[in-house]
Amino acid sequence: MRLQRKISRILWKPSKHTLDYIIQETGYEPDEIAIVGDRLYTDIAVADQVM
């Protein structure tokens, strides 16, 4: 059986929208969030966009 589901948004990095979504959903402040990633340059780029 194949489920039909509408995708409301796609999040990726580096994207300010990704971190904004995490902040909105969790209620955490940007300085309370740690990002663990696989590529230093993209992980830092996310933080640079928010700060």
N, CA, C and O atoms as a CHARMM CRD file, in Angstrom:
* protein
*
  204
    1    1 MET  N      0.84300  -1.16500   0.00000 PROA 1      0.00000
    2    1 MET  CA     0.00000   0.00000   0.00000 PROA 1      0.00000
    3    1 MET  C      0.89600   1.23900   0.00000 PROA 1      0.00000
    4    1 MET  O      1.85200   1.32000   0.77200 PROA 1      0.00000
    5    2 ARG  N      0.59300   2.16700  -0.84000 PROA 2      0.00000
    6    2 ARG  CA     1.35200   3.40900  -0.92200 PROA 2      0.00000
    7    2 ARG  C      0.55800   4.51600  -0.25100 PROA 2      0.00000
    8    2 ARG  O     -0.60400   4.74800  -0.58500 PROA 2      0.00000
    9    3 LEU  N      1.18300   5.19200   0.68800 PROA 3      0.00000
   10    3 LEU  CA     0.51700   6.29000   1.38600 PROA 3      0.00000
   11    3 LEU  C      0.69300   7.58400   0.61600 PROA 3      0.00000
   12    3 LEU  O      1.78500   7.88900   0.13500 PROA 3      0.00000
   13    4 GLN  N     -0.35200   8.31900   0.50400 PROA 4      0.00000
   14    4 GLN  CA    -0.29100   9.62300  -0.14800 PROA 4      0.00000
   15    4 GLN  C     -0.17700  10.68600   0.92800 PROA 4      0.00000
   16    4 GLN  O     -1.04300  10.80400   1.79500 PROA 4      0.00000
   17    5 ARG  N      0.89100  11.45300   0.86700 PROA 5      0.00000
   18    5 ARG  CA     1.09500  12.49400   1.86700 PROA 5      0.00000
   19    5 ARG  C      1.69000  13.71300   1.18400 PROA 5      0.00000
   20    5 ARG  O      2.65100  13.60000   0.42400 PROA 5      0.00000
   21    6 LYS  N      1.13000  14.85200   1.45100 PROA 6      0.00000
   22    6 LYS  CA     1.62200  16.08500   0.87500 PROA 6      0.00000
   23    6 LYS  C      2.81800  16.57800   1.68400 PROA 6      0.00000
   24    6 LYS  O      2.75800  16.65400   2.91200 PROA 6      0.00000
   25    7 ILE  N      3.88400  16.90400   1.00300 PROA 7      0.00000
   26    7 ILE  CA     5.07000  17.43800   1.66300 PROA 7      0.00000
   27    7 ILE  C      4.87800  18.93400   1.83800 PROA 7      0.00000
   28    7 ILE  O      4.67200  19.66200   0.86800 PROA 7      0.00000
   29    8 SER  N      4.94900  19.38800   3.09400 PROA 8      0.00000
   30    8 SER  CA     4.70600  20.80400   3.35500 PROA 8      0.00000
   31    8 SER  C      5.96700  21.64400   3.22600 PROA 8      0.00000
   32    8 SER  O      5.90100  22.82300   2.87900 PROA 8      0.00000
   33    9 ARG  N      7.13600  21.02500   3.51300 PROA 9      0.00000
   34    9 ARG  CA     8.38500  21.76200   3.34100 PROA 9      0.00000
   35    9 ARG  C      9.55100  20.79600   3.35300 PROA 9      0.00000
   36    9 ARG  O      9.50600  19.73800   3.98100 PROA 9      0.00000
   37   10 ILE  N     10.57700  21.17900   2.65400 PROA 10     0.00000
   38   10 ILE  CA    11.81000  20.40800   2.62800 PROA 10     0.00000
   39   10 ILE  C     12.89100  21.26900   3.25900 PROA 10     0.00000
   40   10 ILE  O     13.07500  22.42500   2.88000 PROA 10     0.00000
   41   11 LEU  N     13.60000  20.70300   4.21900 PROA 11     0.00000
   42   11 LEU  CA    14.63800  21.45000   4.91500 PROA 11     0.00000
   43   11 LEU  C     15.99900  20.86000   4.59200 PROA 11     0.00000
   44   11 LEU  O     16.15200  19.64000   4.53700 PROA 11     0.00000
   45   12 TRP  N     16.96800  21.69800   4.38400 PROA 12     0.00000
   46   12 TRP  CA    18.31900  21.24500   4.10600 PROA 12     0.00000
   47   12 TRP  C     19.29400  22.21100   4.74900 PROA 12     0.00000
   48   12 TRP  O     18.89100  23.22200   5.32500 PROA 12     0.00000
   49   13 LYS  N     20.57400  21.90000   4.65200 PROA 13     0.00000
   50   13 LYS  CA    21.58800  22.80800   5.15900 PROA 13     0.00000
   51   13 LYS  C     22.55400  23.13100   4.03600 PROA 13     0.00000
   52   13 LYS  O     22.73200  22.29800   3.14800 PROA 13     0.00000
   53   14 PRO  N     23.17400  24.26700   4.02700 PROA 14     0.00000
   54   14 PRO  CA    22.96100  25.33100   4.99800 PROA 14     0.00000
   55   14 PRO  C     21.71700  26.12400   4.64400 PROA 14     0.00000
   56   14 PRO  O     21.57400  26.57700   3.50900 PROA 14     0.00000
   57   15 SER  N     20.84400  26.29300   5.57100 PROA 15     0.00000
   58   15 SER  CA    19.62300  27.04700   5.35600 PROA 15     0.00000
   59   15 SER  C     19.16900  27.66900   6.66500 PROA 15     0.00000
   60   15 SER  O     19.01000  26.98100   7.67300 PROA 15     0.00000
   61   16 LYS  N     18.96300  28.96600   6.63700 PROA 16     0.00000
   62   16 LYS  CA    18.45000  29.66000   7.81100 PROA 16     0.00000
   63   16 LYS  C     17.05600  29.12400   8.15100 PROA 16     0.00000
   64   16 LYS  O     16.67400  29.06800   9.32000 PROA 16     0.00000
   65   17 HSD  N     16.31300  28.73800   7.13400 PROA 17     0.00000
   66   17 HSD  CA    14.95100  28.22200   7.35900 PROA 17     0.00000
   67   17 HSD  C     14.96100  26.94800   8.20000 PROA 17     0.00000
   68   17 HSD  O     14.05200  26.71900   8.99700 PROA 17     0.00000
   69   18 THR  N     15.98100  26.12600   8.02200 PROA 18     0.00000
   70   18 THR  CA    16.08600  24.89400   8.79900 PROA 18     0.00000
   71   18 THR  C     16.22900  25.20600  10.27500 PROA 18     0.00000
   72   18 THR  O     15.51100  24.64800  11.10600 PROA 18     0.00000
   73   19 LEU  N     17.15500  26.09700  10.60400 PROA 19     0.00000
   74   19 LEU  CA    17.35800  26.43900  12.01200 PROA 19     0.00000
   75   19 LEU  C     16.16100  27.20900  12.56700 PROA 19     0.00000
   76   19 LEU  O     15.77700  26.99200  13.71600 PROA 19     0.00000
   77   20 ASP  N     15.56600  28.09800  11.78200 PROA 20     0.00000
   78   20 ASP  CA    14.36300  28.81300  12.22500 PROA 20     0.00000
   79   20 ASP  C     13.24500  27.83100  12.56700 PROA 20     0.00000
   80   20 ASP  O     12.52700  28.01700  13.54900 PROA 20     0.00000
   81   21 TYR  N     13.10100  26.79000  11.75800 PROA 21     0.00000
   82   21 TYR  CA    12.08000  25.77300  12.00400 PROA 21     0.00000
   83   21 TYR  C     12.35100  25.03200  13.31200 PROA 21     0.00000
   84   21 TYR  O     11.43700  24.80200  14.10500 PROA 21     0.00000
   85   22 ILE  N     13.62400  24.65800  13.53300 PROA 22     0.00000
   86   22 ILE  CA    13.98400  23.96400  14.77100 PROA 22     0.00000
   87   22 ILE  C     13.69300  24.85200  15.97900 PROA 22     0.00000
   88   22 ILE  O     13.15200  24.38000  16.97800 PROA 22     0.00000
   89   23 ILE  N     14.04600  26.12800  15.89400 PROA 23     0.00000
   90   23 ILE  CA    13.79800  27.06900  16.98500 PROA 23     0.00000
   91   23 ILE  C     12.30300  27.19100  17.24600 PROA 23     0.00000
   92   23 ILE  O     11.86400  27.16500  18.39600 PROA 23     0.00000
   93   24 GLN  N     11.53600  27.32300  16.19400 PROA 24     0.00000
   94   24 GLN  CA    10.07500  27.46800  16.33000 PROA 24     0.00000
   95   24 GLN  C      9.44500  26.22800  16.95400 PROA 24     0.00000
   96   24 GLN  O      8.59700  26.34000  17.83900 PROA 24     0.00000
   97   25 GLU  N      9.85200  25.05900  16.50300 PROA 25     0.00000
   98   25 GLU  CA     9.24500  23.81900  16.97800 PROA 25     0.00000
   99   25 GLU  C      9.66500  23.44100  18.39600 PROA 25     0.00000
  100   25 GLU  O      8.88100  22.84100  19.13100 PROA 25     0.00000
  101   26 THR  N     10.89600  23.78500  18.78800 PROA 26     0.00000
  102   26 THR  CA    11.39400  23.35800  20.09500 PROA 26     0.00000
  103   26 THR  C     11.29700  24.42700  21.16300 PROA 26     0.00000
  104   26 THR  O     11.22000  24.11500  22.35100 PROA 26     0.00000
  105   27 GLY  N     11.30100  25.70100  20.74700 PROA 27     0.00000
  106   27 GLY  CA    11.29500  26.78300  21.71700 PROA 27     0.00000
  107   27 GLY  C     12.68800  27.13300  22.24000 PROA 27     0.00000
  108   27 GLY  O     12.82600  28.01600  23.08700 PROA 27     0.00000
  109   28 TYR  N     13.70700  26.45700  21.74900 PROA 28     0.00000
  110   28 TYR  CA    15.08000  26.76200  22.16100 PROA 28     0.00000
  111   28 TYR  C     15.55900  28.05000  21.50500 PROA 28     0.00000
  112   28 TYR  O     15.08400  28.43400  20.43600 PROA 28     0.00000
  113   29 GLU  N     16.50100  28.70600  22.15800 PROA 29     0.00000
  114   29 GLU  CA    17.17000  29.86600  21.59100 PROA 29     0.00000
  115   29 GLU  C     18.34200  29.37600  20.73800 PROA 29     0.00000
  116   29 GLU  O     18.84400  28.27300  20.95300 PROA 29     0.00000
  117   30 PRO  N     18.78100  30.19300  19.76800 PROA 30     0.00000
  118   30 PRO  CA    19.89000  29.75600  18.90800 PROA 30     0.00000
  119   30 PRO  C     21.14300  29.35600  19.68700 PROA 30     0.00000
  120   30 PRO  O     21.84400  28.42700  19.28500 PROA 30     0.00000
  121   31 ASP  N     21.43300  30.03900  20.78900 PROA 31     0.00000
  122   31 ASP  CA    22.64000  29.70400  21.54300 PROA 31     0.00000
  123   31 ASP  C     22.46900  28.46800  22.42000 PROA 31     0.00000
  124   31 ASP  O     23.40000  28.08000  23.12500 PROA 31     0.00000
  125   32 GLU  N     21.29100  27.84500  22.38600 PROA 32     0.00000
  126   32 GLU  CA    21.03900  26.61200  23.13600 PROA 32     0.00000
  127   32 GLU  C     21.05100  25.37600  22.23000 PROA 32     0.00000
  128   32 GLU  O     20.80100  24.26100  22.68800 PROA 32     0.00000
  129   33 ILE  N     21.33900  25.58100  20.95900 PROA 33     0.00000
  130   33 ILE  CA    21.26200  24.49000  19.98700 PROA 33     0.00000
  131   33 ILE  C     22.66100  24.13800  19.49200 PROA 33     0.00000
  132   33 ILE  O     23.45300  25.02100  19.15900 PROA 33     0.00000
  133   34 ALA  N     22.95100  22.86500  19.44700 PROA 34     0.00000
  134   34 ALA  CA    24.20900  22.38300  18.88000 PROA 34     0.00000
  135   34 ALA  C     23.89500  21.62800  17.59300 PROA 34     0.00000
  136   34 ALA  O     22.97700  20.80900  17.54600 PROA 34     0.00000
  137   35 ILE  N     24.65500  21.90800  16.57200 PROA 35     0.00000
  138   35 ILE  CA    24.48100  21.21900  15.29800 PROA 35     0.00000
  139   35 ILE  C     25.64200  20.25400  15.12200 PROA 35     0.00000
  140   35 ILE  O     26.80900  20.64200  15.18700 PROA 35     0.00000
  141   36 VAL  N     25.30700  19.00900  14.90200 PROA 36     0.00000
  142   36 VAL  CA    26.30900  17.98700  14.63600 PROA 36     0.00000
  143   36 VAL  C     26.17400  17.61800  13.16400 PROA 36     0.00000
  144   36 VAL  O     25.09800  17.24200  12.70000 PROA 36     0.00000
  145   37 GLY  N     27.26500  17.73100  12.45100 PROA 37     0.00000
  146   37 GLY  CA    27.16400  17.48900  11.02100 PROA 37     0.00000
  147   37 GLY  C     28.34200  16.72500  10.46800 PROA 37     0.00000
  148   37 GLY  O     29.20200  16.22600  11.19300 PROA 37     0.00000
  149   38 ASP  N     28.34100  16.65700   9.15100 PROA 38     0.00000
  150   38 ASP  CA    29.37500  15.89800   8.46900 PROA 38     0.00000
  151   38 ASP  C     30.32000  16.76100   7.64200 PROA 38     0.00000
  152   38 ASP  O     31.35900  16.28400   7.18500 PROA 38     0.00000
  153   39 ARG  N     29.97100  18.01000   7.45100 PROA 39     0.00000
  154   39 ARG  CA    30.82000  18.91900   6.67900 PROA 39     0.00000
  155   39 ARG  C     30.94300  20.23400   7.42400 PROA 39     0.00000
  156   39 ARG  O     29.96200  20.95400   7.60700 PROA 39     0.00000
  157   40 LEU  N     32.13900  20.53200   7.84600 PROA 40     0.00000
  158   40 LEU  CA    32.37800  21.70500   8.67300 PROA 40     0.00000
  159   40 LEU  C     31.90800  22.99200   8.00000 PROA 40     0.00000
  160   40 LEU  O     31.28700  23.83500   8.64700 PROA 40     0.00000
  161   41 TYR  N     32.19500  23.15300   6.71400 PROA 41     0.00000
  162   41 TYR  CA    31.85700  24.41200   6.04600 PROA 41     0.00000
  163   41 TYR  C     30.34400  24.63900   5.94600 PROA 41     0.00000
  164   41 TYR  O     29.90400  25.78600   6.02900 PROA 41     0.00000
  165   42 THR  N     29.54400  23.60200   5.77400 PROA 42     0.00000
  166   42 THR  CA    28.09200  23.80000   5.70800 PROA 42     0.00000
  167   42 THR  C     27.49800  23.94700   7.09900 PROA 42     0.00000
  168   42 THR  O     26.53200  24.68800   7.28100 PROA 42     0.00000
  169   43 ASP  N     28.04900  23.26300   8.06900 PROA 43     0.00000
  170   43 ASP  CA    27.52600  23.35300   9.43600 PROA 43     0.00000
  171   43 ASP  C     27.77900  24.76000  10.00300 PROA 43     0.00000
  172   43 ASP  O     26.91800  25.32600  10.67600 PROA 43     0.00000
  173   44 ILE  N     28.95600  25.31000   9.72800 PROA 44     0.00000
  174   44 ILE  CA    29.25800  26.67400  10.17800 PROA 44     0.00000
  175   44 ILE  C     28.41100  27.67200   9.41400 PROA 44     0.00000
  176   44 ILE  O     27.99600  28.68300   9.98200 PROA 44     0.00000
  177   45 ALA  N     28.14700  27.42200   8.16200 PROA 45     0.00000
  178   45 ALA  CA    27.33200  28.34500   7.35100 PROA 45     0.00000
  179   45 ALA  C     25.93600  28.51000   7.93900 PROA 45     0.00000
  180   45 ALA  O     25.38700  29.61100   7.90800 PROA 45     0.00000
  181   46 VAL  N     25.35100  27.44100   8.47400 PROA 46     0.00000
  182   46 VAL  CA    24.02700  27.54300   9.10600 PROA 46     0.00000
  183   46 VAL  C     24.09300  28.49200  10.29500 PROA 46     0.00000
  184   46 VAL  O     23.24500  29.37400  10.43100 PROA 46     0.00000
  185   47 ALA  N     25.07800  28.32300  11.14600 PROA 47     0.00000
  186   47 ALA  CA    25.21100  29.16700  12.33000 PROA 47     0.00000
  187   47 ALA  C     25.46800  30.62100  11.93000 PROA 47     0.00000
  188   47 ALA  O     24.91800  31.53100  12.55000 PROA 47     0.00000
  189   48 ASP  N     26.28200  30.85300  10.91900 PROA 48     0.00000
  190   48 ASP  CA    26.57500  32.21400  10.46600 PROA 48     0.00000
  191   48 ASP  C     25.31800  32.93500   9.98500 PROA 48     0.00000
  192   48 ASP  O     25.19900  34.14800  10.15500 PROA 48     0.00000
  193   49 GLN  N     24.39500  32.21400   9.39600 PROA 49     0.00000
  194   49 GLN  CA    23.16800  32.83300   8.88200 PROA 49     0.00000
  195   49 GLN  C     22.25000  33.29100   9.99500 PROA 49     0.00000
  196   49 GLN  O     21.47500  34.23000   9.81200 PROA 49     0.00000
  197   50 VAL  N     22.32400  32.64400  11.14100 PROA 50     0.00000
  198   50 VAL  CA    21.41100  32.94200  12.24400 PROA 50     0.00000
  199   50 VAL  C     21.98000  34.01200  13.16800 PROA 50     0.00000
  200   50 VAL  O     21.24500  34.85000  13.69100 PROA 50     0.00000
  201   51 MET  N     23.27900  33.97600  13.35900 PROA 51     0.00000
  202   51 MET  CA    23.90300  34.90400  14.30900 PROA 51     0.00000
  203   51 MET  C     23.97600  36.30200  13.77400 PROA 51     0.00000
  204   51 MET  O     24.47400  37.19800  14.45400 PROA 51     0.00000
